[in-house]
Amino acid sequence: GIVHSGIPPNFEELVSDLINNFVLPRNNQPGIGITVVTTDGSYNLTRGYGLRNVAKNSSIDDSTLFLIGSVTKSFTATLVAKILNEKFPQYGEAVLDIPVAKLWPSFNFTLIDRARAESTSFRDLLSHRACLARDDVAISFEAFESIEEFAYRSRYIPEGCPFRSGLSYNNNLLALAGELIAQLNGNSNYTELLEIFLKDLGMNSTTVVRENDDYEKWDQLATPYYRKEGDLVTYDFRSINRLQVAGAAGYIISSMTDMSKYARFHLNLGKVNGRQIVPESVLTWLYRPSILFEYFEYKSQDFDVNGNFAYGLGLFIGFFEGKQN
């Protein structure tokens, strides 16, 4: 979490009470890890609650590793913005709206129809407004052998809505954006590019899902569970390996400690230990709405984020207590 104001004296006590007596029992989950940092870096709470492995009675701590899922998309958007600015500084933010086919005419950029192939920009790929149908369920059945194949298959995804008329959430296109920007930068693949960025941020315990890693033997990894008729059941660990094909859309594994560094990177607008990793003006491209959409179907009665939602670049945007988040 990111805190924009002062921390009350009993903050940690309040958080512990909330997690232990409300969040965990209400959601019937074995454990959770949280990170809270302040803008000025004067406060950093990194704490685990509950268990990362129920059978072993192993507690969650600040070195526990979690699959961060679609938070990966914000890493991808950051790298796309950074590299596009480096390669095409003359365009400024407008580079996001130039069709990929024009930015990189030698690349065979192909989607389901000619209009999309000729007009789709990196902003369209990163904000789900290319309006192609969601087509990633095949990940669960190991239908794709590699990230490259997953991205390549994007050209066969049917239309989900008229081009740029709405938000059609699509993991394939985020994976495609990651592979495109890596190739444009001269990297062999997106993972190589990402690992350089993680090193710049000092996120030394962060890694990515790989096809052949045996996650059942990773003691620090939070065990994945689901509920079946009220009972806690362990996921097949092989299901983690399947996520490797999602690549830039959702394959990062990280710890609370490392994610606090990532949160501070954004709070400090691209600066890490006095070094500007991404220009401030470029990082703010992520935070500006690229498309508005209604999200009320997911709201509960006590939902505190208000107003229409928007999607920026790899990020959902809303308002909480009057502040953009």
C-alpha positions in Angstrom: 0.0 0.0 0.0 1.0 3.6 -0.5 0.3 6.2 2.3 0.0 9.9 1.4 -0.3 11.3 4.9 1.0 11.0 8.4 1.1 7.7 10.2 -0.9 7.6 13.5 1.0 6.4 16.6 -1.0 3.2 16.9 -1.0 2.4 13.2 0.7 -1.0 13.5 -1.7 -2.1 16.2 -4.6 -1.0 14.1 -3.3 -2.9 11.1 -2.7 -6.0 13.0 -6.2 -5.9 14.5 -7.7 -5.4 11.1 -5.8 -8.2 9.5 -6.1 -10.8 12.3 -9.7 -10.1 13.3 -11.3 -9.1 10.0 -9.4 -9.7 6.8 -8.2 -13.2 7.4 -11.3 -14.6 9.0 -13.7 -12.8 6.6 -11.8 -14.2 3.6 -11.1 -17.5 5.2 -7.5 -17.4 4.1 -4.4 -18.7 5.8 -2.2 -15.7 5.5 -1.4 -12.3 4.0 1.6 -10.0 3.6 1.5 -6.2 3.5 3.8 -3.4 2.8 3.1 0.3 3.7 5.5 3.1 2.8 5.3 6.8 3.0 6.2 9.3 0.2 9.2 10.7 2.1 10.5 7.3 3.0 10.3 8.0 6.7 8.1 5.0 7.4 8.1 1.4 6.1 5.9 -1.4 7.5 6.6 -4.8 6.0 4.9 -7.6 7.9 3.4 -11.0 7.4 0.3 -12.4 9.1 -0.7 -16.0 9.2 0.9 -18.9 7.4 2.6 -19.3 4.1 2.4 -23.1 4.4 -0.4 -24.6 6.6 1.0 -28.2 6.6 4.4 -27.1 7.8 3.0 -24.3 10.0 5.4 -21.9 8.3 4.7 -18.2 9.0 4.7 -15.4 6.5 7.6 -13.0 6.9 9.2 -10.2 5.0 11.2 -12.7 2.8 8.2 -14.8 1.8 7.7 -14.9 -1.9 4.4 -14.2 -3.6 3.1 -14.4 -7.2 2.2 -10.8 -7.8 0.0 -11.6 -10.9 -1.1 -8.6 -12.9 1.0 -6.1 -10.9 3.5 -7.4 -13.4 1.7 -5.2 -16.0 2.9 -2.0 -14.3 6.5 -3.2 -14.6 5.9 -3.8 -18.3 4.3 -0.4 -18.8 7.2 1.3 -17.0 9.7 -0.4 -19.3 7.7 0.4 -22.4 7.5 4.1 -21.5 11.2 4.2 -20.6 12.4 2.6 -23.8 10.1 4.4 -26.1 11.3 7.7 -24.6 14.9 6.7 -25.1 14.4 5.5 -28.7 12.0 8.2 -29.9 12.6 11.3 -27.6 11.4 13.7 -30.3 7.8 12.5 -29.9 7.3 12.9 -26.1 4.2 11.1 -24.8 2.7 11.1 -28.3 5.0 8.1 -29.0 2.5 6.0 -27.2 -0.2 6.8 -29.8 1.9 6.2 -32.9 0.9 2.8 -34.4 3.5 0.0 -33.8 3.5 -0.6 -37.5 4.8 2.9 -38.1 7.2 3.0 -35.2 8.7 -0.3 -36.4 7.9 -0.8 -40.0 10.3 -3.8 -40.4 8.4 -5.8 -37.8 5.5 -8.0 -39.0 2.9 -6.6 -36.6 -0.3 -8.6 -37.2 -3.7 -8.7 -35.5 -7.1 -10.2 -36.4 -7.9 -7.5 -39.0 -6.0 -5.0 -41.1 -7.4 -1.9 -39.4 -6.1 -3.0 -36.0 -2.8 -4.1 -37.4 -2.2 -0.7 -39.0 -3.6 1.4 -36.1 -2.8 -0.3 -32.8 -0.3 1.6 -30.6 1.6 0.7 -27.5 -1.1 2.7 -25.6 -3.7 0.4 -27.0 -1.7 -2.7 -26.0 -1.1 -1.4 -22.5 -4.6 -0.1 -21.7 -6.7 -3.0 -23.1 -8.5 -0.7 -25.5 -7.5 -2.7 -28.6 -10.8 -4.4 -27.8 -9.8 -8.0 -28.5 -11.6 -10.8 -26.6 -9.9 -12.3 -23.5 -8.2 -15.4 -24.7 -5.9 -16.7 -22.0 -7.8 -19.6 -20.5 -5.7 -21.9 -22.5 -2.8 -21.1 -20.1 -4.4 -23.4 -17.6 -4.3 -26.3 -20.1 -0.6 -25.7 -21.1 -1.7 -24.9 -24.7 1.2 -22.6 -25.2 4.8 -23.8 -25.1 6.5 -20.4 -24.6 6.0 -16.7 -24.0 6.8 -16.1 -27.6 4.0 -18.4 -28.8 1.5 -16.8 -26.4 2.4 -13.4 -27.8 2.4 -14.6 -31.4 -1.1 -16.1 -31.0 -2.4 -12.6 -30.4 -3.0 -12.2 -34.1 -5.8 -14.8 -34.0 -7.8 -13.3 -31.1 -11.3 -12.2 -32.2 -12.8 -8.9 -31.6 -14.2 -8.3 -28.1 -15.6 -4.8 -28.9 -15.2 -2.2 -31.6 -11.6 -0.8 -31.7 -11.0 1.7 -28.8 -14.7 1.7 -27.9 -14.1 0.2 -24.4 -11.9 -1.9 -22.2 -11.5 -5.5 -23.1 -8.9 -7.0 -20.6 -6.4 -9.0 -22.5 -3.3 -10.7 -21.2 -2.0 -11.7 -24.6 -1.5 -8.1 -25.7 0.4 -7.2 -22.5 2.7 -10.2 -23.1 3.0 -9.0 -26.7 3.9 -5.5 -25.6 6.7 -6.9 -23.4 8.2 -9.0 -26.1 8.0 -6.1 -28.6 9.7 -3.6 -26.4 12.5 -6.1 -25.5 13.2 -6.7 -29.2 13.0 -3.0 -30.0 15.6 -2.4 -27.3 17.9 -5.2 -28.6 17.3 -7.7 -25.8 16.8 -11.4 -26.5 13.5 -11.5 -24.6 11.5 -9.6 -22.1 12.9 -11.5 -19.1 16.4 -10.2 -19.9 15.1 -6.6 -20.0 13.1 -7.0 -16.8 16.1 -8.4 -14.9 18.2 -5.4 -15.7 15.4 -3.1 -14.4 15.0 -5.2 -11.2 18.7 -4.8 -10.5 18.4 -1.0 -10.9 15.7 -1.0 -8.3 17.6 -3.2 -5.9 14.8 -5.9 -6.0 17.3 -8.7 -5.5 14.9 -11.4 -4.3 12.4 -10.8 -7.2 12.3 -13.3 -10.0 9.9 -14.7 -12.6 8.1 -17.9 -13.2 10.1 -20.4 -15.2 8.9 -23.6 -16.9 11.2 -26.0 -15.2 11.5 -24.7 -11.7 10.2 -27.0 -8.9 8.1 -24.6 -6.8 7.0 -27.3 -4.4 10.6 -27.2 -3.1 10.7 -23.4 -2.7 10.4 -23.1 1.1 10.0 -19.3 1.0 7.2 -19.4 -1.6 3.7 -18.8 -0.3 1.8 -22.1 -1.0 -1.2 -21.5 -3.3 -4.6 -22.7 -1.9 -8.2 -22.7 -2.9 -11.4 -23.6 -1.0 -13.4 -26.7 -1.9 -16.7 -27.2 0.0 -15.2 -25.2 2.9 -11.9 -27.1 3.0 -8.5 -25.6 2.3 -6.9 -27.5 -0.7 -3.4 -27.0 -2.1 -3.1 -26.1 -5.7 -1.1 -28.3 -8.0 2.3 -26.6 -8.0 2.5 -27.3 -11.7 -0.1 -24.6 -12.2 2.5 -22.0 -11.2 4.8 -23.2 -14.0 2.0 -22.7 -16.5 2.1 -18.9 -15.8 5.5 -18.6 -17.4 3.9 -18.1 -20.8 2.0 -15.1 -19.4 5.3 -13.3 -19.4 5.0 -9.5 -19.2 1.3 -9.9 -18.3 1.7 -11.7 -15.0 4.8 -13.9 -14.2 6.7 -11.9 -11.5 7.4 -13.5 -8.1 8.4 -11.0 -5.4 8.6 -10.4 -1.6 7.1 -7.7 0.5 10.5 -6.2 1.1 11.2 -5.8 -2.7 7.7 -4.5 -3.4 8.2 -1.8 -0.8 11.2 -0.7 -3.0 9.0 -0.8 -6.1 6.3 1.3 -4.3 8.9 3.9 -3.3 10.3 4.0 -6.9 6.8 5.2 -8.0 6.3 7.5 -5.0 9.7 9.1 -5.8 8.7 9.4 -9.5 11.4 7.1 -10.9 14.2 7.9 -8.6 16.1 5.2 -6.6 18.8 6.3 -4.1 19.3 9.6 -5.8 19.5 8.1 -9.3 16.8 8.8 -11.8 16.0 5.4 -13.3 13.0 6.7 -15.4 12.5 10.4 -16.1 9.7 11.8 -13.8 7.8 13.2 -16.8 7.9 9.8 -18.5 6.8 7.8 -15.5 3.7 10.0 -15.1 2.5 8.7 -18.5 1.4 5.6 -16.6 -0.9 7.5 -14.2 -2.9 9.4 -16.8 -6.2 7.8 -17.9 -6.1 6.1 -21.3 -9.7 4.8 -21.2 -12.6 5.3 -18.9 -14.9 2.4 -17.9 -17.6 1.4 -15.5 -16.5 -0.9 -12.7 -19.6 -0.9 -10.6 -20.4 -4.6 -11.2 -17.4 -5.4 -8.9 -18.4 -3.0 -6.1 -19.6 -4.1 -2.7 -21.7 -1.8 -0.5 -18.7 -0.8 1.6 -16.4 -0.2 -1.4 -14.5 3.0 -0.7 -13.0 3.8 -4.1 -15.4 6.1 -5.8 -16.2 7.7 -9.2 -15.7 6.2 -12.6 -12.6 4.0 -13.0 -10.0 4.5 -15.6 -7.2 2.4 -16.9 -3.8 4.1 -17.4 -0.8 2.1 -18.7 -0.8 -1.3 -16.8 -2.7 0.3 -13.9 -6.2 0.7 -12.8 -7.0 4.3 -11.7 -9.6 5.3 -9.1 -10.1 7.7 -6.2 -9.9 6.8 -2.5 -10.8 9.4 0.1 -10.5 12.1 -2.6 -7.0 11.1 -3.8 -6.1 9.4 -7.1 -4.8 5.9 -6.6 
